[in-house]
Amino acid sequence: MSGTGREAPVSMTNRIASTIAVLALLLGAGCVNEVDRAVDCANICERYQDCLPGDQDESECRDRCNDRTTEEADACDACLDASGCSDCTVECAGPLAGA
């Protein structure tokens, strides 16, 4: 249709496919943080069992940790990787509050 000044109409299928692709990207980005936090919390709470004497409730720890931000869980997990239990009181206070 060149020369008429009109563009070819975009098919409804292309519009729907584009919309679905954009939604999938947006939803996927939010899920990445949740998965990252869940992995961090699993690591944190597994170590928590080793750090403290007594029988700790790991599922309760994970619930508390998953209620925190991804950044808090990341900071605690990174500290435990680098320093071990005794040096991470501040970094792990958020994810393990109430423990």
Secondary structure, DSSP 8 states (H G I E B T S, - for coil): -TTSS------HHHHHHHHHHHHHHHHHHHHHHHHHHHHHHHHHHHHHHHHSSS---HHHHHHHHHTS-HHHHHHHHHHHHHH-GGG-TTTTTTTTTT-
